[in-house]
């Protein structure tokens, strides 16, 4: 092939003499570009397979689908599929919405119930305090005064 330039250190050297290995930095440099080497491997082993998007897409259908040409005249099938997908997404969104709504309502209900329980506990505490102050303390006062004063 002749002289090539190292892609790393930019040294010019003889490809055949050094078998593609740069004598300065020891990097292997191919005589072909990466895309040329890639296509050469396809030519050698895959019968010249091409990586264009359409060829690639079509080859997957031929390799894996029951119908090797699914996009022929299948626009109605595509529309039906899209409508089904949209319906399923809508149903899923409604289900998620209902679930979230019930969770929020449950959480709000639990908070309201906790507040109600807390209020009841406070009310019961106040009633106990009032009972003790108004009935128990006067009764104890009467008993102790009777004992100490001597009724």
C-alpha positions, 0 to 999 in steps of 0.5 A, a space after each residue: 500500500 505504501 506510506 500511511 499517517 498514524 492517527 494518534 501521533 501523526 507519524 508517517 511510516 510504511 504500512 507493509 514494513 511495520 504491518 500497520 503498527 506505528 513505530 513511534 506510538 505502537 498504535 495499529 492503523 488500518 489501511 482502510 477507514 473503519 466504515 470500509 473495513 466494516 463493509 468489507 466484513 459484511 461482503 466477506 461474511 454476510 453477502 454484502 449486507 447494507 446498513 441503510 435504515 430501510 434495508 435494515 428494517 425490511 430485513 428484520 421483517 423478513 427474518 422475524 415476522 410471519 408477514 415479510 411485507 407488513 407495511 405493504 397495504 396495511 394502513 387500515 391495520 395500522 390505524 386499527 392498531 393505533 386506535 387500540 393503543 390509544 384506547 388502552 392508554 386512555 383506559 390505563 390513564 382512567 384507572 390510574 386517575 381513579 386509583 390516585 383519587 381514591 388514595 388521596 380521598 383515603 388519605 384526606 379521610 384518615 387525616 380528618 379522622 385523626 383530627 376528630 380523634 384528637 379533638 375527642 381525646 382533648 374533650 375527654 381530658 377537659 371533662 376529666 379535669 372539670 370533674 376532678 376540680 368540681 367534685 373530687 377536690 371539694 369531697 376531699 376537702 370536706 373529708 380532710 376538714 372533718 378529720 382535722 377540724 373534728 366534726 
